[in-house]
């Protein structure tokens, strides 16, 4: 399972923290407001109920009181409903109010002369029931609807929920902004590292005014300086050694050529030894040439407009291969912006690799991968490259299993390393994959090469 990135984790942490804090505050506010409103409503209901109870007591203080008329004389509005128990019988202004509404425990408490208050539900609505003892014969109850209060609670809950969500979203936005500001130096370091890996050792980090990041930029730039000096030192060493080896090699090659030309005058063992010397000298010369090429790969690519299709056909002709192998995709222009010398070396090395280890090339395709990325693919008919070897074969002096299986080949182990280096100088990459139908497909991508 993929883990979230640093920015996502920090943003999520800000969002969860803000949402949790907002939720706690919302619950606290809701509970405090709810209790305050209910207590205030209860005090008001009790006060009004006592006032109405006094009115009822006065109306019953006659020889033959009209109970219903007494109850109708109360100004209860639409939210309160009176109920009177006289000699154990309930009396109300309307039929929908019955004595069963009053819980038995509350009735016993009020009948014993104690006023009482209880919240009940009547017809599914929250109702506040206030009981007031009038005399030994009578008890007065008043039902106050809490529907408006419940509606207020619902609106309050919805509002607080919306506020909590908004606070959580604001926390996420703040976290995203904070991490964007915080990881910007890390992004700059990553971008600089990618450019350096692509061969641009002139990349440096800008000086920063943040004292916490000054050491990072200074140390990074110092590291790149040391790396650039080491690369340049290694490049010069390889170039100097290769050039110094050329003179004695030329002498050896001339001597080997003389010996080879006189094979007919030599005995069999001497002729065989002369042939081996000539082959090894030739292989040594190719190795030195490859080392010189490898030393030059550290230099930036010199792009120019090149007819890549014609360049690929010329490379095939130089290796004695049919030019019909070159195929240009219909949507791909023939003229590319590339380093001619480097791309020519890439094509030659891939063709040589296909001849030595892949039973010969079967196609050289030129196509487009993206808006400005050109692609060169060389297919062969060989055994292919095992997945375990597909990365390491582009390293220096590494030969894949197919090469080891053909111990008689004269490869130097630098051909594909040169391909990778030349492609990296263009800001691209080289890789190998299976060819449909069998064999290997070497694919080179060159960003910025197409118009």
C-alpha positions in Angstrom: 0.0 0.0 0.0 1.4 3.4 -1.0 2.0 5.8 1.9 0.9 9.4 1.7 3.5 12.0 1.0 4.8 14.5 3.5 2.6 17.3 2.2 -0.5 15.1 2.2 0.2 13.9 5.8 0.8 17.4 7.2 -2.3 18.7 5.4 -4.4 15.8 6.7 -3.0 16.4 10.2 -4.0 20.1 10.1 -7.4 19.2 8.8 -8.0 16.5 11.4 -6.7 18.7 14.2 -8.8 21.7 13.2 -11.9 19.5 12.7 -11.4 17.8 16.0 -11.0 21.1 17.8 -14.0 22.6 16.0 -16.1 19.5 16.8 -15.3 19.7 20.5 -16.1 23.4 20.6 -19.3 22.8 18.7 -20.4 20.0 21.1 -19.6 22.2 24.1 -21.4 25.2 22.6 -24.4 23.0 21.7 -24.7 21.4 25.1 -24.3 24.7 26.9 -26.8 26.5 24.7 -29.3 23.6 24.9 -29.2 23.5 28.7 -29.5 27.3 29.0 -32.5 27.5 26.7 -34.2 24.5 28.4 -33.7 26.0 31.8 -34.9 29.4 30.8 -38.0 27.8 29.1 -38.6 25.7 32.2 -38.5 28.7 34.5 -40.9 30.7 32.2 -43.3 27.7 32.0 -43.3 27.2 35.8 -43.9 30.9 36.4 -46.8 31.0 33.9 -48.2 27.8 35.2 -48.3 29.1 38.8 -50.1 32.2 37.5 -52.7 30.2 35.6 -53.1 27.9 38.6 -54.0 30.9 40.7 -56.7 31.8 38.2 -58.1 28.3 38.2 -58.1 28.2 42.0 -60.1 31.4 42.1 -62.5 30.1 39.5 -63.1 26.9 41.5 -63.8 28.8 44.7 -67.6 28.8 44.1 -70.4 26.5 45.1 -70.9 25.0 41.6 -67.9 25.9 39.5 -68.0 25.5 35.7 -64.6 23.7 35.2 -64.5 23.9 31.4 -65.4 27.6 31.5 -62.7 28.3 34.0 -60.1 26.6 31.8 -61.3 28.5 28.8 -60.8 31.7 30.6 -57.0 31.1 30.7 -54.9 33.0 28.2 -52.6 30.1 27.2 -52.0 30.9 23.5 -51.2 28.1 21.1 -48.3 26.6 22.9 -49.8 25.8 26.3 -52.6 23.4 27.2 -54.2 23.3 30.7 -55.4 20.1 32.4 -57.2 19.9 35.7 -57.8 16.9 38.0 -60.8 17.5 40.2 -61.8 14.7 42.6 -59.7 12.4 40.6 -61.4 13.2 37.2 -59.4 15.0 34.4 -60.9 18.1 32.8 -59.6 19.9 29.7 -60.7 22.4 27.1 -60.2 20.0 24.3 -60.7 16.3 23.8 -57.1 15.7 22.6 -55.8 16.3 26.1 -56.5 13.3 28.4 -55.5 12.4 31.9 -53.2 9.6 30.6 -50.7 12.2 29.5 -49.7 12.8 33.1 -47.3 10.0 34.4 -48.7 8.2 37.5 -45.6 9.1 39.6 -46.0 12.8 38.8 -49.7 12.7 39.7 -48.8 11.1 43.1 -46.2 13.7 43.8 -48.5 16.6 43.0 -51.4 15.0 44.9 -49.2 14.9 47.9 -48.9 18.7 47.7 -45.5 19.0 45.9 -45.2 20.9 42.7 -43.3 19.0 39.9 -41.9 19.5 36.5 -41.2 16.8 33.9 -40.4 16.6 30.2 -42.6 14.2 28.3 -43.4 13.5 24.6 -47.0 14.1 23.5 -47.9 13.0 20.0 -44.2 12.7 19.1 -43.4 16.3 20.3 -41.3 17.3 23.3 -43.5 18.8 26.0 -42.8 20.4 29.4 -45.4 19.2 32.0 -45.8 21.4 35.1 -47.9 20.2 38.0 -49.2 22.6 40.7 -51.3 21.3 43.7 -54.4 23.5 44.2 -56.2 21.7 47.1 -56.8 18.3 48.5 -59.4 17.8 45.7 -57.7 19.5 42.8 -54.4 19.5 40.9 -53.5 21.7 38.0 -51.2 20.7 35.1 -50.0 22.8 32.2 -48.5 21.3 29.1 -46.0 23.6 27.3 -44.9 22.6 23.8 -41.1 22.6 23.2 -41.4 22.4 19.4 -39.9 25.8 18.8 -37.0 25.0 21.2 -36.4 21.7 19.4 -36.4 23.5 16.0 -33.9 26.0 17.4 -31.7 23.1 18.6 -31.8 21.6 15.1 -30.8 24.9 13.4 -28.1 25.3 16.0 -26.7 21.8 15.4 -26.8 22.3 11.6 -25.0 25.7 12.0 -22.3 24.3 14.3 -21.8 21.3 12.0 -21.3 23.6 9.0 -18.9 25.8 11.1 -16.9 22.7 12.1 -16.6 21.6 8.5 -15.6 25.0 7.4 -12.9 25.1 10.2 -11.7 21.7 9.1 -11.4 22.9 5.5 -9.7 26.0 6.6 -7.2 23.8 8.6 -6.6 21.7 5.5 -6.0 24.8 3.4 -3.7 26.2 6.1 -1.8 22.9 6.3 -1.4 22.8 2.5 -0.1 26.3 2.4 2.2 25.8 5.3 3.7 22.6 3.8 4.0 24.2 0.4 6.1 26.9 2.0 8.0 24.5 4.1 8.8 21.9 1.5 9.7 24.4 -1.2 13.4 24.2 -0.3 13.2 20.4 -0.5 11.5 20.7 -3.9 14.3 22.9 -5.0 16.9 20.4 -3.8 15.1 17.6 -5.5 14.9 19.5 -8.8 18.6 20.4 -8.5 19.5 16.8 -7.8 17.5 15.6 -10.9 19.4 18.1 -13.1 22.7 17.0 -11.6 21.8 13.4 -12.2 21.0 14.3 -15.8 24.6 15.6 -16.2 24.2 19.3 -15.5 26.8 19.7 -12.7 26.6 23.5 -13.0 23.3 23.5 -11.0 23.4 25.3 -7.7 20.9 26.2 -5.0 20.0 29.9 -4.6 21.1 31.5 -1.3 18.3 31.8 1.2 17.6 34.3 3.9 16.2 31.7 6.2 19.0 30.9 8.7 17.6 27.4 9.1 18.1 26.6 5.4 21.3 28.5 4.8 23.4 25.5 5.9 21.4 23.2 3.6 22.0 25.3 0.5 25.6 25.9 1.4 26.3 22.2 2.1 24.5 21.2 -1.1 26.4 23.6 -3.3 29.7 22.5 -1.7 28.8 18.9 -2.4 28.1 19.7 -6.0 31.3 21.6 -6.3 33.2 18.6 -5.0 31.3 16.2 -7.3 31.9 18.4 -10.4 35.6 18.6 -9.6 35.8 14.8 -9.1 33.9 14.2 -12.4 36.1 16.5 -14.3 39.2 14.9 -12.7 38.0 11.4 -13.7 37.1 12.6 -17.2 40.5 14.1 -17.7 42.2 11.0 -16.3 40.3 8.7 -18.6 40.9 11.0 -21.6 44.6 11.4 -20.8 45.1 7.7 -20.3 43.3 6.9 -23.5 45.3 9.4 -25.5 48.5 8.1 -24.0 47.6 4.6 -24.9 46.9 5.5 -28.5 50.5 5.9 -29.6 51.8 2.5 -28.3 48.6 0.9 -29.7 49.2 2.3 -33.1 52.7 0.9 -33.0 51.4 -2.4 -31.9 48.6 -2.3 -34.5 51.2 -1.6 -37.2 53.4 -4.5 -36.0 50.4 -6.8 -35.8 49.4 -5.8 -39.3 52.9 -6.7 -40.6 52.8 -10.1 -38.8 49.4 -10.8 -40.1 50.3 -9.9 -43.7 53.1 -12.5 -43.6 51.1 -15.4 -42.2 51.8 -17.4 -45.4 55.5 -17.4 -44.6 55.0 -18.5 -40.9 54.4 -21.9 -39.4 50.9 -22.7 -38.1 51.6 -21.8 -34.4 53.2 -18.5 -35.2 50.5 -17.6 -37.6 47.8 -18.3 -35.0 49.7 -16.3 -32.4 50.0 -13.4 -34.8 46.3 -13.5 -35.5 45.4 -13.5 -31.8 47.7 -10.6 -31.2 46.1 -8.7 -34.1 42.6 -9.4 -32.7 43.4 -8.3 -29.2 45.2 -5.2 -30.4 42.1 -4.3 -32.4 39.9 -5.0 -29.4 42.2 -2.9 -27.3 41.9 0.0 -29.8 38.1 -0.2 -29.7 38.2 -0.2 -25.9 40.4 3.0 -25.9 38.1 4.6 -28.4 35.1 3.8 -26.2 36.9 5.2 -23.2 37.6 8.4 -25.0 33.9 8.6 -26.1 32.9 8.0 -22.5 35.1 10.8 -21.3 33.4 13.1 -23.7 29.9 12.2 -22.6 30.2 14.6 -19.6 30.0 17.5 -22.0 26.6 19.1 -22.7 24.7 18.1 -25.8 25.2 20.4 -28.8 21.8 20.3 -30.5 21.2 21.0 -34.1 18.6 20.1 -36.8 19.4 16.6 -38.0 17.6 14.4 -40.5 17.3 11.4 -38.2 15.9 9.1 -40.8 18.8 9.7 -43.1 21.2 9.4 -40.1 19.7 6.0 -39.2 20.0 4.7 -42.8 23.6 5.8 -43.0 24.3 4.0 -39.7 22.8 0.8 -41.2 24.9 1.1 -44.3 28.1 1.5 -42.3 27.3 -1.8 -40.6 26.4 -3.6 -43.8 22.7 -3.7 -42.9 19.7 -3.0 -45.2 18.4 0.6 -45.0 14.9 -0.9 -45.2 15.2 -1.6 -41.5 14.6 2.1 -40.8 10.9 3.0 -40.3 9.6 6.5 -39.7 6.2 6.8 -38.1 3.6 8.8 -40.2 3.1 11.4 -37.5 6.8 11.9 -36.8 9.0 14.5 -38.7 12.3 13.5 -40.0 14.2 16.5 -38.7 15.0 16.4 -35.0 16.9 18.8 -32.7 19.7 16.5 -31.4 23.4 16.2 -31.0 24.3 14.6 -34.3 27.6 13.0 -33.1 25.9 11.6 -30.0 22.8 10.2 -31.7 25.0 8.6 -34.4 27.0 6.9 -31.7 23.8 5.7 -30.1 22.5 4.2 -33.3 25.8 2.5 -34.1 26.2 1.0 -30.6 22.6 -0.3 -30.6 23.1 -1.8 -34.1 26.4 -3.4 -33.0 24.7 -4.7 -29.8 21.9 -6.3 -31.9 24.5 -7.9 -34.3 26.7 -9.3 -31.5 24.1 -10.5 -29.0 20.6 -10.4 -30.7 21.0 -12.3 -33.9 20.9 -9.1 -35.9 18.5 -6.1 -35.9 15.0 -6.5 -37.4 13.8 -2.9 -37.2 14.9 0.6 -36.4 11.8 2.7 -35.6 11.6 6.4 -35.2 8.4 7.8 -33.6 6.9 10.3 -31.2 6.2 9.5 -27.6 4.9 12.9 -26.5 4.5 16.4 -27.9 8.3 17.1 -28.1 9.8 13.7 -27.3 11.4 11.6 -30.1 11.8 7.8 -29.7 14.3 5.5 -31.3 13.7 1.8 -31.0 16.0 -1.0 -32.2 14.5 -4.5 -32.3 16.5 -7.7 -32.6 15.7 -11.4 -33.1 17.8 -12.7 -30.2 16.9 -14.4 -26.9 15.9 -11.1 -25.3 17.2 -9.6 -22.0 16.2 -11.2 -18.7 14.4 -8.8 -16.3 17.2 -9.0 -13.8 19.7 -7.7 -16.4 17.7 -4.8 -17.8 19.0 -2.2 -15.5 22.6 -3.3 -15.1 23.4 -3.8 -18.8 23.6 0.0 -19.2 26.4 0.2 -16.6 30.0 0.4 -17.5 31.9 -2.9 -18.2 28.7 -4.9 -17.6 27.7 -7.6 -20.1 24.4 -9.4 -19.9 23.8 -13.2 -19.9 23.4 -13.3 -23.6 26.9 -11.8 -24.0 28.4 -14.3 -21.5 26.8 -17.1 -23.4 28.8 -15.9 -26.5 32.2 -15.8 -25.0 33.8 -15.4 -28.4 32.4 -11.9 -29.0 34.8 -9.0 -28.9 32.6 -6.5 -27.0 34.2 -4.0 -24.6 31.2 -3.8 -22.2 31.0 0.0 -22.8 28.6 0.1 -25.8 25.3 0.4 -23.8 26.9 2.6 -21.2 27.8 5.0 -23.9 24.2 4.8 -25.2 22.9 5.6 -21.7 25.4 8.5 -21.3 24.6 10.1 -24.7 20.8 9.8 -24.1 21.2 11.3 -20.6 23.0 14.3 -22.1 19.8 14.9 -24.0 17.8 14.7 -20.8 16.3 11.4 -21.8 16.6 7.8 -20.9 17.4 4.4 -22.4 15.8 1.1 -21.5 15.2 -2.4 -22.8 12.0 -4.4 -22.9 10.6 -7.5 -24.6 9.8 -7.3 -28.3 6.3 -8.7 -29.3 7.0 -12.0 -31.0 10.4 -12.5 -29.3 13.7 -10.8 -28.9 14.7 -7.5 -27.3 13.6 -3.9 -28.0 16.0 -1.1 -27.0 14.1 2.1 -26.6 15.6 5.6 -26.4 13.6 8.7 -25.5 14.9 12.2 -26.4 12.9 15.0 -24.8 12.8 18.3 -26.6 14.0 16.8 -29.9 10.7 17.3 -31.9 9.3 20.6 -33.2 
